[in-house]
């Protein structure tokens, strides 16, 4: 994908004209549906107008947003460190990779709901449960992407680096990690959207703070407007975090421009 196409698709963290037009069309269609919902036999509360949704947005509690963001960022950092360290260890040891690879595949095959149930049964602390679920889901993605990227580094570069007889730390810091930066950034983009969805589900079980908890409260009150408002907050958070990653990507990969 060329740079212009990349920007027009909205994948660089910025809103293009096409993106704004698409969002405007969605808003108009939703507003029309909310107006004609009773005539279509749909309860008025099922498709609230954006005026009602805006009123719900005014009641958003910032502390719940901050708590959810902190959980996502904290768990992603831990997942990244664990995944990268294990990937480097598996890269250096074929025996370790043969033993760990089936376990990693098993982790990736387990549904999120199962991880949540395991967390509830195994752990008492809510924060530990949420962190465990996020790490179990996102960690393997970082690990697999990092290991595959290391395997894909040019054999000529690896041979040249080994000719200098580097230590293990030098080998990874001078060659491997700089070479796989694009893949690591891609992993962050994938895991951001994954973590936002997973943390919401994890917060539904036992948490008394966070966006997931507020969604559960809205569901109990049959408040579609509140559900929509909190969902918009989640989408906005994802866009903001992706924009932040895009800025980091632009700075780290200036040489590709």
C-alpha positions as CSV (number, residue, x, y, z in Angstrom):
1,X,0.0,0.0,0.0
2,X,1.5,3.4,-1.0
3,X,1.8,6.1,1.5
4,X,-1.1,8.2,0.1
5,X,-3.4,5.2,0.1
6,X,-2.3,4.4,3.6
7,X,-3.2,7.9,4.8
8,X,-6.5,7.9,2.9
9,X,-7.5,4.7,4.5
10,X,-7.1,6.3,7.9
11,X,-4.4,3.8,9.0
12,X,-1.9,6.5,10.0
13,X,-4.0,7.6,13.0
14,X,-5.4,10.7,11.3
15,X,-9.0,11.3,10.1
16,X,-9.2,11.7,6.3
17,X,-12.0,13.4,4.5
18,X,-13.5,10.0,3.5
19,X,-13.4,8.9,7.2
20,X,-15.3,12.0,8.3
21,X,-17.8,11.6,5.5
22,X,-18.4,8.0,6.4
23,X,-19.0,8.9,10.1
24,X,-21.4,11.7,9.1
25,X,-23.4,9.3,6.9
26,X,-23.6,6.9,9.8
27,X,-24.8,9.6,12.2
28,X,-27.5,10.8,9.8
29,X,-28.8,7.2,9.1
30,X,-28.9,6.4,12.8
31,X,-30.7,9.7,13.6
32,X,-33.3,8.9,10.9
33,X,-33.8,5.4,12.2
34,X,-34.3,6.7,15.8
35,X,-37.0,9.1,14.5
36,X,-38.9,6.4,12.6
37,X,-38.3,3.5,15.0
38,X,-41.8,3.6,16.6
39,X,-43.4,3.5,13.1
40,X,-41.2,0.5,12.3
41,X,-42.4,-1.3,15.4
42,X,-39.1,-0.8,17.2
43,X,-39.1,0.5,20.8
44,X,-37.9,4.1,20.9
45,X,-35.3,3.2,23.6
46,X,-33.7,0.6,21.3
47,X,-32.5,3.2,18.9
48,X,-31.9,6.4,20.9
49,X,-31.3,9.7,19.1
50,X,-27.9,11.3,19.3
51,X,-29.4,14.0,21.5
52,X,-30.1,11.2,24.1
53,X,-26.7,9.7,23.5
54,X,-25.1,13.1,24.0
55,X,-26.9,13.4,27.4
56,X,-25.5,10.0,28.4
57,X,-22.0,11.2,27.3
58,X,-22.3,14.0,29.8
59,X,-22.6,11.5,32.6
60,X,-19.4,9.6,31.7
61,X,-17.2,9.2,34.7
62,X,-13.6,10.0,33.9
63,X,-12.2,7.7,36.6
64,X,-13.7,4.6,34.9
65,X,-12.0,5.7,31.6
66,X,-8.7,6.2,33.3
67,X,-8.9,2.9,35.1
68,X,-9.6,1.0,31.9
69,X,-6.8,2.7,30.0
70,X,-4.4,2.0,32.8
71,X,-5.3,-1.7,32.8
72,X,-4.9,-1.9,29.0
73,X,-1.5,-0.1,28.9
74,X,-0.1,-1.9,31.9
75,X,-1.1,-5.3,30.7
76,X,0.1,-4.6,27.2
77,X,3.5,-3.5,28.5
78,X,3.8,-6.7,30.6
79,X,2.6,-8.8,27.6
80,X,5.2,-7.2,25.3
81,X,8.1,-7.7,27.7
82,X,7.1,-11.3,28.4
83,X,6.5,-12.1,24.8
84,X,9.7,-10.5,23.6
85,X,11.9,-12.1,26.2
86,X,10.4,-15.6,25.5
87,X,10.8,-15.0,21.7
88,X,14.5,-14.2,22.1
89,X,15.0,-17.3,24.3
90,X,13.2,-19.5,21.8
91,X,15.2,-18.0,19.0
92,X,18.5,-18.8,20.7
93,X,17.4,-22.4,21.7
94,X,15.7,-24.7,19.3
95,X,15.0,-27.2,22.1
96,X,13.2,-24.6,24.1
97,X,11.2,-23.6,21.0
98,X,10.2,-27.2,20.4
99,X,8.8,-27.5,23.9
100,X,7.2,-24.1,24.2
101,X,5.7,-23.8,20.7
102,X,2.9,-26.3,21.3
103,X,2.0,-24.5,24.6
104,X,1.9,-21.2,22.8
105,X,-0.4,-22.6,20.2
106,X,-2.6,-24.0,23.0
107,X,-2.8,-20.6,24.6
108,X,-3.8,-18.9,21.3
109,X,-6.6,-21.5,20.8
110,X,-8.3,-21.0,24.2
111,X,-11.3,-18.6,23.9
112,X,-11.3,-15.3,25.8
113,X,-14.4,-16.5,27.8
114,X,-12.5,-19.5,29.0
115,X,-9.6,-17.4,30.2
116,X,-12.0,-15.2,32.1
117,X,-13.6,-18.2,33.8
118,X,-10.1,-19.6,34.7
119,X,-9.2,-16.2,36.2
120,X,-12.3,-16.1,38.3
121,X,-11.7,-19.7,39.6
122,X,-8.0,-19.3,40.2
123,X,-7.5,-15.8,41.5
124,X,-9.2,-13.6,44.1
125,X,-8.0,-10.1,43.2
126,X,-10.0,-8.4,40.4
127,X,-7.0,-6.5,39.1
128,X,-4.9,-9.7,38.9
129,X,-7.7,-11.5,37.1
130,X,-8.0,-8.8,34.4
131,X,-4.2,-8.6,34.0
132,X,-4.0,-12.4,33.7
133,X,-6.6,-12.5,31.0
134,X,-5.0,-9.7,29.0
135,X,-1.5,-11.2,29.2
136,X,-2.8,-14.7,28.3
137,X,-4.5,-13.3,25.2
138,X,-2.0,-10.6,24.1
139,X,1.3,-12.1,25.2
140,X,1.3,-15.0,22.6
141,X,0.6,-12.5,19.8
142,X,3.7,-10.5,20.7
143,X,5.7,-13.7,21.1
144,X,4.8,-15.2,17.7
145,X,5.2,-12.0,15.8
146,X,8.6,-11.3,17.4
147,X,9.9,-14.8,16.8
148,X,8.7,-14.9,13.2
149,X,10.3,-11.4,12.6
150,X,13.6,-12.7,14.0
151,X,13.5,-15.7,11.8
152,X,12.9,-13.4,8.8
153,X,16.0,-11.3,9.3
154,X,18.4,-11.7,6.4
155,X,20.9,-14.5,6.8
156,X,23.6,-12.2,5.3
157,X,23.1,-9.7,8.1
158,X,23.1,-12.4,10.8
159,X,26.3,-13.9,9.4
160,X,28.0,-10.5,9.2
161,X,27.0,-9.7,12.8
162,X,28.3,-13.1,14.0
163,X,31.6,-12.4,12.3
164,X,32.2,-9.7,14.9
165,X,31.7,-12.3,17.7
166,X,29.1,-10.2,19.7
167,X,27.7,-11.2,23.0
168,X,24.1,-12.3,23.2
169,X,23.0,-8.8,24.4
170,X,24.9,-7.1,21.6
171,X,23.5,-9.5,19.0
172,X,19.9,-8.6,20.0
173,X,20.3,-4.9,20.7
174,X,22.5,-4.1,17.7
175,X,20.8,-6.3,15.1
176,X,17.6,-8.2,16.0
177,X,15.6,-5.6,17.9
178,X,16.3,-2.7,15.4
179,X,15.5,-5.1,12.5
180,X,12.1,-6.2,13.9
181,X,10.8,-2.8,15.0
182,X,8.2,-2.6,12.1
183,X,6.9,-6.0,13.1
184,X,6.7,-5.0,16.8
185,X,4.7,-1.9,15.9
186,X,2.3,-4.0,13.9
187,X,1.9,-6.3,16.9
188,X,1.1,-3.3,19.1
189,X,-1.6,-2.2,16.6
190,X,-3.2,-5.6,16.6
191,X,-3.0,-6.0,20.4
192,X,-4.4,-2.6,21.1
193,X,-7.7,-3.4,19.4
194,X,-7.7,-6.8,20.9
195,X,-6.9,-5.6,24.4
196,X,-9.7,-2.9,24.3
197,X,-12.3,-5.6,23.6
198,X,-10.9,-8.2,26.0
199,X,-10.6,-5.7,29.0
200,X,-14.2,-4.8,28.5
201,X,-15.3,-8.4,28.8
202,X,-13.0,-9.0,31.7
203,X,-14.3,-6.0,33.6
204,X,-17.8,-7.4,33.3
205,X,-16.9,-10.1,35.8
206,X,-16.3,-8.9,39.4
207,X,-14.9,-5.4,38.6
208,X,-16.6,-2.4,40.3
209,X,-14.7,0.2,38.1
210,X,-13.9,0.5,34.5
211,X,-15.9,0.8,31.3
212,X,-16.8,-2.8,31.3
213,X,-18.5,-2.4,34.7
214,X,-20.4,0.7,33.5
215,X,-21.6,-1.3,30.4
216,X,-22.9,-4.0,32.7
217,X,-24.8,-1.4,34.8
218,X,-26.2,0.1,31.6
219,X,-27.3,-3.3,30.5
220,X,-29.1,-4.0,33.8
221,X,-30.9,-0.7,33.4
222,X,-31.8,-1.4,29.8
223,X,-30.3,1.9,28.8
224,X,-29.2,1.6,25.2
225,X,-28.1,5.3,25.2
226,X,-25.7,4.6,28.0
227,X,-24.4,1.5,26.3
228,X,-23.9,3.5,23.1
229,X,-22.2,6.3,24.9
230,X,-19.7,4.0,26.6
231,X,-19.1,2.2,23.3
232,X,-18.2,5.5,21.7
233,X,-15.8,6.1,24.5
234,X,-14.1,2.8,23.8
235,X,-13.9,3.5,20.1
236,X,-12.4,7.0,20.8
237,X,-9.9,5.5,23.1
238,X,-8.8,3.0,20.5
239,X,-8.5,5.7,17.9
240,X,-6.4,7.8,20.3
241,X,-4.1,4.9,21.2
242,X,-3.7,3.9,17.6
243,X,-2.8,7.5,16.7
244,X,-0.2,7.5,19.5
245,X,1.3,4.3,18.1
246,X,1.3,5.8,14.6
247,X,3.2,8.8,15.8
248,X,5.8,6.5,17.4
249,X,6.0,4.5,14.2
250,X,6.6,7.7,12.2
251,X,9.4,8.7,14.5
252,X,11.1,5.3,14.7
253,X,10.7,4.5,11.0
254,X,11.6,7.9,9.5
255,X,14.1,6.1,7.2
256,X,11.2,4.4,5.3
257,X,9.6,7.7,4.2
